[in-house]
């Protein structure tokens, strides 16, 4: 073999060896022999030790060539992913609507759970004077190693009383309280383990038997649309035909636009998204408000078990797109737009609340500072407001006028009016003279 076809290598304790540069001899398993005792004379570069050493050097050279322009920040998404999965996620969902519209059933269908095992349905007598209350249930869900802490806020009693003018107040107070608690925790010293209980989405159930939004629906949405992401849902859509569902959707959206109510707006797709995702986004936007059907019953249809409702005329399948928008609602709420709902809550609704709190705190501090400067005296005149400066100027003018009056009285006494006053005081006076003197003195 010629010298140009050999590569000189050195192994520890073995000296220089000649290894064939041809990769066919190295990669061929049949040509590799065990490491003999007399390696210098017997292996001819074909033993396992020499072949492994050659392959290792070749791999190192390849890595040096490939990683020459590699920095490493391309792994940041993986780092964020690992950290987020380890920490877990939080999501708070509020469901609002009259009793009997299937709120609890829909929530159980969405998350394949049973949150309301021990619920007692109130009778008609209890509903007459019942007010809106808040019930919060929390559960931990894990799917493919991803942990989700789900909090469902229910509002039993909403719209059940005879007078429903204040039905929205309990929901508004709860949302503001969660914002206030988060603001307090965020402004505190220990900000490491802040628990996020803010409401990220509100499913508002519209009854199917109306001709659009009622007054109670409009009042609630007007009060809440700047505090939470509102997603309108038409409940019990199986009671309507396809034409009736479409007509009711159009009326609901027309009422929303006429009263300038801001429901949750789907974000626009990026230009680099694939066509399938864009088509899915267009379908989701066209389905608002979602007409849904919920069921916890599993029925066997054509040899397949599905969630649905059994009627004398047939079966309504919950997950059938022809029967309900349940799949689209679940896709939007969980698969595609859950993070966007949280981002809008953080960047829009919470920031509005935070700005109001900071403005109130600033105004209160300004009022207290002005009062303190006003009570401290004129030494702070250079740093006070225009109103306070004007008040101090008026006070100074009043003092100057008082000093001028005092000087005029002293001059009158010095001109000789003093003895006259003494003679008048020494002589007897009548009652009328006393009255005149009192008038003059005054």
C-alpha positions in Angstrom: 0.0 0.0 0.0 1.3 3.4 -0.9 2.2 6.0 1.8 -0.3 8.5 0.4 -3.2 6.2 1.2 -2.2 5.7 4.8 -3.0 8.0 7.8 -0.6 8.0 10.7 -2.3 7.8 14.2 -0.9 7.4 17.7 -2.6 5.4 20.4 -1.5 5.6 24.1 1.2 3.1 24.7 1.1 1.7 21.2 3.1 4.1 19.2 2.4 5.1 15.6 0.0 3.0 13.6 -1.0 3.0 10.0 -4.8 3.0 9.3 -6.2 2.8 5.8 -7.8 6.1 4.7 -10.4 4.3 2.7 -13.8 4.4 4.5 -14.9 1.2 2.9 -12.4 -0.8 5.0 -13.3 1.1 8.2 -17.1 0.9 7.8 -17.1 -2.7 6.8 -17.8 -4.8 9.9 -16.3 -7.9 8.4 -12.9 -6.2 7.9 -12.7 -5.2 11.6 -10.8 -7.7 13.8 -10.5 -7.9 17.6 -7.6 -6.2 19.2 -4.7 -8.7 19.3 -1.9 -8.8 21.8 0.7 -8.0 19.2 -1.1 -5.0 17.9 2.0 -3.3 16.3 2.5 -6.2 13.9 -0.8 -8.0 13.6 -3.8 -5.7 13.4 -2.7 -3.4 10.5 -5.1 -0.7 11.7 -8.1 -2.9 11.7 -8.7 -3.6 15.4 -11.7 -2.1 17.3 -9.5 0.4 19.2 -8.0 1.9 16.2 -11.2 2.1 14.2 -13.1 3.7 17.1 -10.4 6.3 17.5 -10.5 7.1 13.8 -14.3 7.5 13.9 -14.2 9.7 17.0 -11.7 12.1 15.4 -13.8 12.3 12.3 -16.9 13.1 14.3 -15.1 15.9 16.2 -14.0 17.5 13.0 -17.5 17.4 11.6 -18.9 19.0 14.7 -16.3 21.7 14.5 -17.2 22.4 10.9 -21.0 22.4 11.5 -21.0 24.4 14.8 -18.6 27.0 13.5 -21.4 29.6 13.1 -23.6 28.2 15.9 -24.3 30.5 18.9 -26.9 28.6 20.9 -29.9 30.9 21.5 -32.0 28.8 19.1 -32.7 26.6 22.1 -34.5 29.4 24.0 -38.0 28.1 23.0 -37.1 24.7 24.4 -35.9 26.2 27.6 -39.2 28.2 27.9 -41.2 25.1 27.1 -39.5 23.0 29.8 -39.9 25.8 32.4 -43.5 26.4 31.5 -44.4 22.7 31.6 -42.7 22.3 34.9 -44.5 25.3 36.4 -47.9 24.5 34.9 -50.7 26.8 33.7 -53.7 28.5 35.2 -57.0 29.3 33.6 -60.2 30.8 35.1 -63.5 30.5 33.3 -66.7 32.2 34.4 -70.1 30.9 33.2 -73.1 33.3 33.4 -76.7 32.7 32.5 -80.1 31.8 33.8 -80.7 28.5 35.6 -81.6 25.6 33.4 -79.6 26.7 30.3 -77.1 23.9 30.7 -74.0 25.8 32.0 -72.9 23.0 34.3 -73.5 20.3 31.7 -71.5 22.2 29.1 -68.5 22.7 31.5 -68.5 19.0 32.3 -68.6 18.2 28.6 -65.8 20.6 27.8 -63.3 19.2 30.3 -64.6 15.6 30.6 -65.3 15.9 34.3 -68.0 16.1 36.9 -67.7 19.3 38.8 -71.2 19.5 40.2 -72.0 16.2 41.8 -73.7 17.5 45.0 -75.5 20.5 43.5 -79.1 21.0 44.6 -81.5 22.6 42.2 -83.6 25.2 43.9 -87.4 25.2 43.6 -89.6 28.1 42.5 -90.1 29.5 46.0 -86.4 29.8 46.6 -85.9 31.6 43.2 -88.3 34.4 44.0 -86.0 36.3 46.4 -82.7 34.7 45.4 -79.8 36.9 44.5 -76.8 36.2 42.4 -74.0 34.3 44.2 -70.5 33.2 43.3 -69.4 29.5 43.4 -65.8 28.7 42.6 -64.5 25.2 41.9 -60.9 24.3 41.1 -59.5 21.1 39.7 -56.1 20.0 38.3 -56.0 18.5 34.9 -53.0 16.8 33.3 -52.6 15.9 29.6 -49.4 14.5 28.0 -47.4 15.8 30.9 -48.9 19.4 30.8 -50.6 20.4 34.0 -53.5 22.8 34.0 -55.1 24.3 37.1 -58.7 25.0 36.0 -61.0 27.3 38.0 -64.7 27.5 37.0 -66.7 30.4 38.5 -70.4 29.8 38.4 -73.1 32.3 39.1 -76.2 30.5 40.5 -79.2 32.8 40.8 -78.4 35.1 37.9 -81.6 36.3 36.3 -83.8 34.0 38.5 -85.3 36.8 40.8 -88.3 38.9 39.9 -86.1 42.1 40.0 -82.9 41.4 38.1 -81.6 44.9 37.9 -78.6 44.1 40.2 -77.8 40.7 38.8 -74.6 41.9 37.2 -73.2 43.5 40.4 -72.0 40.3 42.0 -70.0 39.3 38.9 -68.5 42.8 38.6 -67.5 42.8 42.2 -65.8 39.4 42.0 -63.8 40.4 38.9 -62.7 43.7 40.5 -61.7 41.9 43.7 -59.5 39.4 41.8 -57.9 42.3 39.9 -57.3 44.2 43.2 -55.8 41.1 44.9 -53.4 40.6 42.0 -52.5 44.3 42.0 -51.7 44.0 45.7 -49.6 40.9 45.3 -47.8 42.4 42.4 -47.0 45.5 44.4 -45.8 43.6 47.4 -42.3 42.4 48.4 -42.8 38.7 47.6 -43.7 38.5 43.9 -42.2 35.1 43.3 -45.3 32.9 43.9 -48.2 35.1 42.8 -51.4 33.1 42.3 -53.4 34.3 39.3 -57.1 34.1 40.0 -58.2 36.7 37.4 -61.1 35.7 35.2 -59.7 35.1 31.7 -62.9 34.3 29.9 -66.7 34.7 30.5 -69.1 32.4 28.7 -72.4 34.2 28.6 -75.4 31.9 27.8 -78.2 33.4 25.7 -81.5 31.6 25.9 -82.7 30.1 22.6 -86.3 31.2 23.1 -85.7 34.9 22.6 -85.5 37.2 19.6 -82.0 38.4 20.2 -80.5 39.9 23.4 -82.8 40.9 26.2 -82.4 43.9 28.5 -80.7 41.9 31.2 -78.2 40.5 28.6 -77.4 44.0 27.3 -77.0 45.4 30.8 -74.6 42.7 31.9 -72.5 43.0 28.7 -72.3 46.8 29.0 -71.1 46.5 32.6 -68.6 43.8 31.9 -67.1 44.1 28.4 -64.3 46.3 29.6 -63.3 44.0 32.5 -63.4 40.5 30.9 -63.4 38.6 27.6 -67.0 37.9 26.8 -67.9 35.0 24.5 -71.6 34.7 23.8 -73.1 31.2 23.6 -76.5 30.2 22.5 -77.7 27.5 24.9 -79.7 24.4 24.0 -79.3 24.8 20.3 -81.0 21.5 19.7 -84.4 23.2 20.3 -83.9 25.3 17.1 -83.7 24.4 13.5 -80.7 25.4 11.4 -82.5 28.4 9.9 -83.6 29.6 13.4 -80.0 29.2 14.7 -78.6 31.4 11.9 -81.4 34.0 12.3 -80.7 34.2 16.1 -77.0 34.5 15.6 -77.5 37.4 13.2 -79.8 39.2 15.7 -77.4 38.7 18.6 -74.5 40.1 16.6 -76.6 43.0 15.4 -77.6 43.9 19.0 -73.9 43.7 20.0 -72.9 46.2 17.2 -75.9 48.5 17.9 -75.1 48.9 21.6 -71.3 49.1 21.0 -70.5 46.1 23.1 -67.0 44.7 22.8 -67.0 41.0 22.9 -63.8 38.9 22.5 -62.2 39.5 19.1 -60.2 36.8 17.5 -56.7 37.9 16.6 -55.8 38.0 12.9 -53.6 35.2 11.5 -50.1 35.9 10.5 -49.1 35.8 6.9 -46.8 32.8 7.4 -49.5 30.6 8.8 -50.5 27.6 6.8 -53.8 27.5 4.8 -55.4 24.9 7.1 -54.9 27.1 10.2 -56.3 30.1 8.4 -59.4 28.2 7.3 -59.9 27.0 10.9 -59.7 30.6 12.1 -62.2 31.8 9.5 -64.6 29.1 10.6 -64.3 30.0 14.3 -65.0 33.7 13.6 -68.0 32.8 11.5 -69.5 30.7 14.3 -69.8 33.5 16.9 -72.0 33.3 18.9 -71.5 29.6 19.4 -74.7 27.5 19.3 -73.9 24.5 21.6 -75.5 21.4 23.0 -74.1 19.8 26.2 -74.6 16.2 27.5 -73.0 13.9 30.0 -74.7 10.8 28.6 -72.9 8.4 26.4 -75.1 6.8 23.7 -74.3 4.1 21.3 -75.0 5.1 17.7 -74.2 2.7 14.8 -71.8 0.7 16.9 -70.0 3.9 18.1 -70.3 5.5 21.6 -70.9 9.2 21.5 -72.0 12.0 23.8 -75.5 13.0 22.9 -79.1 13.3 23.7 -81.7 10.7 22.8 -85.0 12.0 21.4 -88.0 10.1 19.9 -87.1 11.4 16.5 -83.3 10.7 16.8 -80.1 11.4 18.5 -78.3 14.8 18.9 -74.6 14.3 19.0 -72.7 16.9 21.0 -69.4 16.5 19.0 -71.1 16.5 15.6 -70.4 19.8 13.7 -73.8 19.5 11.9 -75.7 19.4 15.2 -73.7 21.8 17.4 -70.8 24.2 17.6 -69.4 22.4 20.6 -66.2 21.2 18.8 -65.5 24.7 17.6 -66.0 26.2 21.0 -63.7 23.7 22.7 -61.1 24.2 20.0 -61.2 28.0 20.5 -61.3 27.9 24.3 -58.7 25.2 24.9 -56.6 24.3 21.8 -56.0 27.6 19.9 -56.9 30.7 21.9 -56.5 30.0 25.6 -53.1 31.8 25.7 -54.5 34.7 23.8 -57.4 35.0 26.2 -54.9 35.2 29.1 -52.8 37.8 27.1 -55.8 40.1 26.5 -56.7 39.8 30.2 -53.2 40.8 31.2 -52.4 43.5 28.6 -55.9 45.1 28.2 -58.3 44.5 31.0 -55.9 44.3 33.9 -53.8 47.2 32.6 -56.9 49.4 32.5 -57.7 48.5 36.1 -54.1 49.0 37.2 -54.0 52.5 35.5 -57.2 53.5 37.4 -55.7 52.3 40.7 -52.5 54.2 40.1 -54.4 57.3 39.1 -56.5 57.2 42.3 -53.5 56.7 44.4 -51.7 59.7 42.7 -54.7 62.0 43.1 -55.0 61.1 46.8 -51.3 61.7 47.4 -51.6 65.1 45.6 -54.5 66.1 47.8 -52.8 65.1 51.0 -49.6 66.9 50.0 -51.5 70.1 49.2 -53.2 70.0 52.5 -49.9 69.5 54.3 -48.3 72.4 52.5 -51.3 74.6 53.2 -51.1 73.9 56.9 -47.3 74.2 57.1 -47.2 78.0 56.3 -45.8 80.3 53.5 -42.3 78.8 53.6 -43.4 76.3 50.9 -44.8 79.0 48.6 -42.3 78.2 45.9 -43.4 74.6 45.6 -47.2 74.8 45.9 -49.9 74.9 43.3 -51.5 78.0 41.7 -54.6 77.7 43.8 -52.7 77.6 47.1 -50.5 80.5 45.9 -53.5 82.6 45.2 -55.0 81.9 48.6 -51.7 82.9 50.3 -51.7 86.2 48.3 -55.2 87.0 49.5 -54.2 86.3 53.1 -51.2 88.6 52.8 -53.4 91.4 51.4 -55.8 91.1 54.3 -52.9 91.4 56.8 -51.7 94.6 55.0 -55.1 96.1 55.2 -55.3 95.3 58.9 -51.9 97.0 59.5 -53.1 100.1 57.6 -56.2 100.4 59.7 -54.1 100.1 62.9 -51.8 102.9 61.7 -54.7 105.2 60.8 -56.2 104.7 64.3 -52.9 105.6 65.9 -52.6 108.8 63.8 -56.1 109.9 64.8 -55.2 109.5 68.4 -52.0 111.4 68.0 -53.9 114.5 66.5 -55.8 115.1 69.7 -58.9 113.1 69.4 -57.7 111.2 72.5 -58.5 114.0 75.1 -61.9 114.5 73.5 -62.7 110.8 74.0 -61.6 111.2 77.6 -63.9 114.2 78.2 -66.7 112.4 76.7 -66.1 109.4 78.9 -66.0 111.7 82.1 -69.3 113.6 81.3 -72.7 112.0 81.9 -74.5 110.9 78.8 -78.0 110.1 77.9 -79.2 106.8 76.4 -79.3 108.4 72.9 -75.8 109.7 73.2 -74.6 106.2 74.3 -76.2 104.8 71.2 -74.5 107.4 68.9 -71.1 106.8 70.6 -71.5 103.1 70.1 -72.3 103.6 66.5 -69.3 106.0 66.0 -67.0 103.6 67.9 -68.1 100.8 65.8 
